[in-house]
Amino acid sequence: MKAFAISSSLLALKSLNFNHTRKRIFNNPFLFSNKTLFFRQIHSSPSPIMAASSSSINSELARSPPAIPLPTPPLTKFKIGLCQLSVTSDKDKNIAHARTAIQDAAAKGAKLVLLPEIWNSPYSNDSFPVYAEDIDAGGDASPSTAMLSELSRLLKITIVGGSIPERSGDRLYNTCCVFGTDGKLKAKHRKNTSFLILDHPPG
């Protein structure tokens, strides 16, 4: 009788563990999708708890959607040129200085060149209206970006042009331009802040 009582207790405990495991499976949407595979393994295993955590469950069958292999990048290694520039109050000199720094970086093998923030102008709110350029108009209206476009095309490099003051309508922006190897503007990002140009400043 004692042996029978012990066997009955073990059977009840095993059934309790099985029911607990089954609830965890059906309450888990990730595992529920593989319930057929789970119960096939759980009935062939001496322990339901061990079967639930078995490493023999194929994780790829549980992945939805299936993983998509990433393509091999065409270029695995390249040089980046980070240019630090001393800025003066002479805009033409600042542009010429940036041109030389970009050319030097490209000559050393850089395929991506980055300029600092506000590299063609003194960094001050008073200077922004004076040095601002109309980037969308291009050409003579934006000599700084015209230089970046020319060099990126001639040197076959990508240039992240730091930022320069931009004039658009009645507002000023701190704007970054990115030029591709074909010399075309690939992206333009304005900082969230802008300044309203006033003909008669208050005070």
Secondary structure, 3 states (H helix, E strand, C coil): CHHHHHHHHHHHHHHHHHHHHHHHHHHCHHHHCCHHHHHHHHHCCCCHHHHHCCCCCCHHHHCCCCCCCCCCCCCCCCEEEECCCCCCCCHHHHHHHHHHHHHHHHHCCEEEEECCECCCCCCCCCCHHHHCECCCCCHHHCHHHHHHHHHHHHHCCEEECCEEEEEECCEEEEEEEEECCCCCEEEEEEEEEEEECCCCCCC
